[in-house]
Amino acid sequence: MSEIKMIAPAVKNVPWQERPANLVGAPVWRYTENPIIGRNPVEGVARIFNSAVMPYGDEFIGVFRGEQTNGIPYIYMGRSKDAIHWDFDKEKIPFVNEKGEPFMPRYAYDPRLVKVEDTYYIIWCQDFYGASIGMAKTTDFKTFTRLENPFIPYNRNAVLFPRKINGNYMLLSRPSDSGHTPFGDIFLSESPDMVYWGKHRHVMSQGSEWWESVKIGGGAAPIETSEGWLMFYHGVSGTCNGYVYSIGGAILDLNDPSKVLYRCETFLLTPEEWYEERGFVPNVCFPCATLHDPDTGRIAIYYGAADSYVGLAFCQFDEIVDYIKKHSVTRWDDTDLGRR
């Protein structure tokens, strides 16, 4: 087993099911009661998916992509005692500007939720005269103050690291264009203040393996370890029946996350169950968050399923790290400086 250590606050009540005896392939297994969030979860909301959760006190809190019955996505708050059964606010998160005035995005989807020091940051995709990244901060989950948009269009899949590195905030993102076109690499940017972003570096390109040969994008907030940052991301393949979204794994350098140390050549989870294969957008497993505990090594992965549901999967820290290392195949541009 790997001697690598997880560096994170203890979370004693991470949801968990033991590994099934008949598991084959990657050491990731689904919650048997999936999906944990089904259709029509809130009045006026048809579907919740691609959402992020985290510990909050002795319970859990989350930001959820709620697809309204008019088709427009917004972000809703949710709370849970066990991180499986969720109660949602009926109203959208009321974002404000720096003066405390209402400042709502035209739409908002695929949120991530990350705590850095004493502040919680919500990052999502929104309209900024084209698809780009929106950000807000809160310390109490009552007031949500919008920050400056970090990038011009077009960009998606922004993921903030849970601590500063070399004194700066670090953000993964996936530059793109105005549509869901078949390209997309993961890049890294840094900021001293969450306002001005620069020192952009290339991290990973889409893979040569078919399951991630079309495009890739950030997923859950990276998990700090003694050797590097454990990252769950999504990879996309193209088929005659459309795109297929799977979950992949990599480990990035601890002090320079633009460098990929290990990158698993196989997917960790791919659409197989009915709630992943059938839905508004079929054949999607899209990771957005993890709950993890360094004492037990338990990791719970939250992922969007078929743009219709929220699924939950589990893995053991030592096992998933060993699997990624054993099956690692890096490209030349994974390990270079990411700067030209």
C-alpha positions in Angstrom: 0.0 0.0 0.0 1.0 3.6 -0.6 2.7 5.5 2.2 1.2 8.8 0.9 -0.9 10.7 3.5 -4.1 12.7 3.1 -3.8 16.2 4.5 -7.2 17.5 5.4 -9.5 18.2 8.4 -11.1 15.2 9.9 -14.7 14.5 8.8 -15.9 11.6 11.0 -19.3 11.3 9.4 -18.4 10.9 5.8 -21.2 8.8 4.2 -20.0 5.3 3.5 -20.8 1.8 2.2 -18.3 -1.0 2.2 -16.7 -2.2 -1.0 -18.7 -4.9 -2.7 -17.1 -8.3 -2.9 -17.6 -8.6 -6.7 -16.1 -5.2 -7.6 -13.8 -5.3 -10.7 -11.7 -2.7 -12.3 -11.0 0.6 -10.6 -11.5 0.6 -6.8 -14.5 3.0 -7.0 -18.0 1.8 -6.2 -21.5 3.3 -6.3 -23.9 3.9 -3.4 -26.5 1.2 -3.7 -29.4 3.7 -3.1 -28.4 6.0 -5.9 -29.5 8.4 -7.1 -29.5 10.4 -3.9 -31.3 13.3 -5.5 -34.0 12.5 -8.0 -36.3 14.6 -10.2 -38.5 17.5 -9.1 -36.7 18.0 -5.8 -38.0 21.5 -5.2 -41.1 23.3 -6.4 -40.2 24.9 -9.8 -37.0 22.9 -10.2 -37.1 19.9 -12.5 -33.7 18.5 -11.9 -30.7 18.9 -9.6 -27.3 17.6 -10.7 -23.6 18.7 -11.0 -23.5 20.1 -7.4 -21.0 20.5 -4.6 -21.2 19.7 -0.9 -18.9 20.1 2.1 -18.9 19.8 5.9 -20.4 22.6 7.9 -20.2 22.2 11.7 -21.4 18.7 12.5 -23.6 18.6 9.4 -23.2 19.3 5.7 -24.1 22.1 3.3 -24.1 22.3 -0.4 -24.6 24.4 -3.5 -26.8 22.8 -6.1 -27.4 23.3 -9.8 -31.2 23.5 -10.1 -32.6 23.3 -13.6 -35.8 25.3 -13.3 -39.0 24.2 -15.1 -38.4 27.0 -17.6 -35.0 25.4 -18.4 -32.8 28.1 -16.9 -30.3 26.9 -14.3 -29.6 28.7 -11.0 -27.8 27.8 -7.8 -29.8 26.6 -4.7 -28.7 26.0 -1.2 -29.1 22.6 0.5 -28.5 21.2 4.0 -28.2 17.7 5.3 -27.4 15.8 8.5 -25.9 12.8 6.7 -24.8 14.2 3.3 -27.3 11.8 1.6 -30.8 13.2 2.4 -31.0 16.9 1.5 -33.3 19.8 2.3 -33.3 22.6 -0.2 -34.1 26.2 0.0 -37.1 27.1 -2.2 -35.4 30.3 -3.5 -32.3 30.8 -5.4 -29.1 31.9 -3.6 -29.5 35.8 -3.3 -26.2 37.1 -4.6 -25.3 40.7 -3.9 -22.5 43.0 -5.0 -19.9 44.7 -2.8 -22.4 47.3 -1.7 -24.9 44.7 -0.6 -27.2 45.4 -3.6 -28.9 42.5 -5.5 -26.6 41.2 -8.2 -27.9 38.0 -9.7 -26.3 36.2 -12.7 -28.5 35.7 -15.8 -28.0 32.0 -15.2 -25.6 29.9 -13.2 -24.6 26.2 -13.3 -22.1 23.5 -12.3 -21.1 25.2 -9.0 -18.2 24.2 -6.8 -17.8 25.0 -3.1 -14.4 25.4 -1.4 -13.3 26.7 1.9 -10.0 28.7 1.9 -8.9 29.8 5.4 -12.1 31.3 7.0 -14.0 32.0 3.8 -16.3 29.8 1.6 -16.1 30.4 -2.1 -18.7 29.4 -4.7 -17.5 29.1 -8.3 -19.8 28.5 -11.2 -20.3 28.9 -14.9 -22.4 31.9 -16.0 -23.1 34.4 -18.8 -20.5 37.1 -19.1 -21.4 38.1 -22.7 -20.6 34.4 -23.3 -20.0 31.4 -21.1 -17.4 32.2 -18.4 -16.7 31.9 -14.7 -18.6 33.6 -11.8 -17.5 33.7 -8.2 -18.9 34.7 -4.8 -17.8 34.4 -1.2 -19.6 33.9 2.2 -18.6 33.4 5.8 -22.0 32.5 7.1 -24.1 31.2 4.2 -26.5 34.1 4.7 -24.7 36.8 2.7 -23.3 35.9 -0.7 -21.1 38.6 -2.2 -20.1 38.4 -5.8 -16.5 38.8 -6.8 -15.0 40.0 -10.0 -15.2 37.5 -12.9 -11.8 36.0 -13.1 -11.7 35.5 -16.9 -13.2 36.8 -20.1 -15.3 34.3 -22.2 -15.1 31.5 -22.9 -14.3 29.3 -19.9 -15.9 26.6 -17.8 -15.2 24.0 -15.1 -13.3 26.3 -12.6 -12.1 24.6 -9.5 -10.4 26.4 -6.6 -7.7 24.7 -4.5 -8.5 24.5 -0.8 -5.5 26.5 0.3 -3.0 29.0 -1.0 0.1 27.8 -2.7 3.2 29.9 -2.5 1.0 32.7 -1.1 -1.5 32.7 -3.9 -4.9 31.3 -4.6 -4.9 28.7 -7.3 -7.7 28.0 -9.8 -8.1 25.3 -12.4 -10.3 26.1 -15.4 -11.0 24.9 -18.9 -10.9 27.5 -21.7 -13.4 26.7 -24.4 -15.6 28.6 -26.9 -19.3 29.4 -27.1 -20.4 25.9 -27.7 -19.8 22.3 -26.4 -17.1 21.8 -29.0 -14.7 18.8 -29.1 -11.7 20.4 -27.5 -10.6 21.5 -24.1 -7.5 21.3 -21.8 -7.1 22.1 -18.1 -5.2 25.2 -17.2 -4.0 26.7 -13.9 -4.1 30.4 -12.9 -3.1 32.1 -9.7 -4.1 35.3 -7.8 -2.9 37.2 -4.7 -6.4 38.5 -3.9 -9.2 36.6 -5.9 -9.5 39.6 -8.2 -6.5 39.7 -10.5 -5.5 36.4 -12.1 -2.4 35.6 -14.0 0.7 33.3 -14.4 -1.5 31.0 -16.5 -0.1 27.5 -17.0 -1.2 24.5 -19.0 -1.9 21.4 -16.8 -3.3 18.6 -18.9 -4.5 18.0 -22.4 -7.2 15.6 -23.4 -5.8 12.1 -23.3 -4.8 9.6 -26.0 -7.1 7.1 -24.4 -10.5 7.0 -26.0 -12.5 7.7 -22.8 -10.9 11.2 -22.6 -9.9 11.8 -26.2 -12.4 14.7 -26.9 -12.0 17.0 -23.9 -11.3 17.1 -20.2 -12.3 19.4 -17.3 -11.8 19.9 -13.6 -14.1 18.2 -11.2 -13.9 18.1 -7.4 -11.6 20.4 -5.4 -8.2 18.7 -5.3 -7.4 16.8 -2.1 -4.0 17.7 -0.5 -1.7 14.7 0.1 1.9 14.4 1.3 3.0 13.8 -2.4 0.7 16.0 -4.4 -2.9 17.0 -5.1 -5.3 14.2 -5.8 -7.7 15.3 -8.5 -10.9 13.8 -9.8 -11.8 15.2 -13.2 -14.1 14.4 -16.1 -13.0 13.1 -19.5 -15.2 13.0 -22.6 -15.3 10.6 -25.5 -17.2 11.0 -28.8 -19.4 8.2 -30.1 -21.9 7.8 -32.9 -24.5 8.3 -30.2 -23.1 11.5 -28.7 -20.6 12.3 -25.9 -19.8 10.1 -22.9 -18.6 11.7 -19.7 -16.5 9.6 -17.3 -14.5 10.2 -14.1 -10.7 10.1 -14.2 -8.0 10.6 -11.6 -4.6 12.3 -11.5 -2.0 13.5 -8.9 -0.5 17.0 -9.4 2.7 18.4 -8.0 2.2 19.8 -4.4 4.0 23.1 -5.0 3.5 23.5 -8.7 0.1 22.0 -9.7 0.7 22.7 -13.3 2.9 19.6 -13.3 1.2 16.2 -13.5 2.9 13.5 -11.5 0.5 10.6 -12.2 -2.4 10.3 -14.6 -4.6 7.2 -14.7 -4.9 5.8 -18.2 -8.2 4.2 -17.4 -11.4 5.8 -16.2 -12.4 5.4 -12.6 -16.2 5.5 -13.2 -18.1 5.5 -16.5 -21.9 5.5 -17.2 -23.3 2.0 -16.5 -26.4 2.4 -14.3 -29.8 3.5 -15.6 -29.5 7.0 -13.9 -26.2 7.6 -15.6 -27.2 6.3 -19.0 -30.8 7.7 -19.2 -31.7 11.3 -18.6 -31.8 14.8 -20.0 -28.2 14.3 -21.3 -27.5 10.6 -21.4 -24.2 8.9 -20.5 -22.8 11.4 -18.0 -20.8 10.9 -14.8 -19.6 14.4 -13.9 -17.7 14.8 -10.5 -18.1 18.1 -8.6 -17.2 17.4 -5.0 -15.8 15.0 -2.4 -16.1 14.4 1.3 -13.0 12.8 2.7 -11.5 11.9 6.1 -7.7 11.4 6.7 -8.2 9.2 9.7 -10.2 6.5 7.9 -9.1 7.2 4.4 -12.7 7.3 3.2 -13.6 9.4 0.2 -17.2 10.0 -1.0 -17.4 11.4 -4.6 -20.5 13.4 -5.6 -21.3 13.4 -9.3 -23.9 14.6 -11.7 -25.6 11.7 -13.5 -27.1 12.2 -17.0 -27.8 15.9 -16.2 -30.8 14.7 -14.2 -29.6 13.2 -10.9 -26.9 13.3 -8.2 -25.0 10.1 -7.6 -22.6 9.1 -4.8 -19.6 6.8 -5.1 -16.9 5.7 -2.7 -13.2 4.8 -2.7 -10.5 4.2 -0.1 -7.7 6.8 -0.2 -4.8 4.3 -0.3 -6.4 2.1 -2.9 -7.3 4.9 -5.3 -3.8 6.5 -5.0 -2.2 3.1 -5.7 -4.5 2.5 -8.6 -3.7 5.8 -10.2 0.0 5.3 -9.8 0.0 1.7 -11.1 -2.0 2.7 -14.2 -0.4 6.1 -14.8 0.5 7.2 -18.3 1.5 10.8 -18.7 2.0 12.8 -21.9 4.9 15.0 -22.6 2.9 18.1 -22.0 1.6 16.9 -18.7 5.0 17.1 -17.1 6.5 20.2 -18.6 6.3 23.7 -17.2 3.0 24.5 -19.0 4.4 27.8 -20.3 5.3 28.9 -23.8 
